[in-house]
Amino acid sequence: MKQIRRKAVEKWLKDNQDYINGTGLDKRINAALGTVQKYLKYDRKLNDKRINAIYKLLSNNSIENYIGKIIKNSKE
C-alpha cells in the first residue's frame, strides 16, 4: 500500500508541477521550506511522513469532497 500511495503522490506532483505552489504546499504539510521544490527540481526523495501528509491533503481536498459538501448543503 505504501508504494502505491508513494507512486500516486509522486506522479501527481510531477504531473501538476506547473500549477503547484511549492512553498504553500510545504507550509500545508508542515515541511521545511523547499522540500517540494527539491523533489521536483533535483529529484530528491520525499520521506514517508511527507508522502502521507500530501496524500491526506489531496484526499481531503479532492473535487468529490467538494461536490459531496455542496450536495449536502443544498439538501438542508
C-alpha positions in Angstrom: 0.0 0.0 0.0 2.8 2.4 0.8 4.4 2.0 -2.6 1.1 2.7 -4.4 0.5 5.8 -2.3 4.1 7.0 -2.9 3.8 6.5 -6.7 0.4 8.2 -6.8 1.7 11.3 -4.9 4.9 11.4 -6.9 3.0 11.2 -10.2 0.5 13.9 -9.0 3.4 16.2 -8.1 5.2 15.6 -11.4 2.1 16.0 -13.5 1.0 19.2 -11.7 4.3 20.9 -11.1 3.3 23.8 -13.3 0.4 24.6 -11.0 1.8 23.8 -7.6 3.0 26.5 -5.2 5.8 24.5 -3.6 6.2 26.9 -0.6 2.5 26.8 0.0 2.4 23.0 -0.1 5.4 22.9 2.2 3.5 25.0 4.8 0.3 23.0 4.5 2.2 19.7 5.2 4.4 21.3 7.9 7.6 20.5 5.9 10.8 22.5 5.7 10.6 25.2 3.0 12.0 24.0 -0.3 11.1 20.3 0.3 8.7 20.0 -2.6 10.9 22.2 -4.9 13.9 20.0 -4.2 11.9 16.9 -5.1 10.6 18.4 -8.3 13.8 20.1 -9.4 16.5 17.8 -8.1 14.6 14.5 -7.8 15.3 14.3 -4.0 13.3 11.5 -2.4 10.4 12.5 -0.1 10.2 10.6 3.2 7.1 8.6 4.1 5.9 11.2 6.5 5.7 13.8 3.8 4.2 11.4 1.3 1.5 10.6 3.8 0.8 14.2 4.6 0.5 15.1 0.9 -1.7 12.1 0.2 -4.0 13.1 3.1 -4.1 16.7 1.9 -5.1 15.6 -1.6 -7.6 13.1 -0.3 -9.3 15.7 1.8 -9.3 18.3 -0.9 -10.5 16.3 -3.9 -13.3 17.6 -6.1 -15.5 14.7 -5.0 -15.4 16.0 -1.4 -16.5 19.5 -2.6 -19.3 18.0 -4.7 -20.5 16.0 -1.6 -20.4 19.1 0.6 -22.4 21.1 -2.0 -25.0 18.4 -2.3 -25.3 18.1 1.4 -25.7 21.8 1.9 -28.2 22.1 -0.8 -30.5 19.5 0.8 -30.6 21.4 4.1 
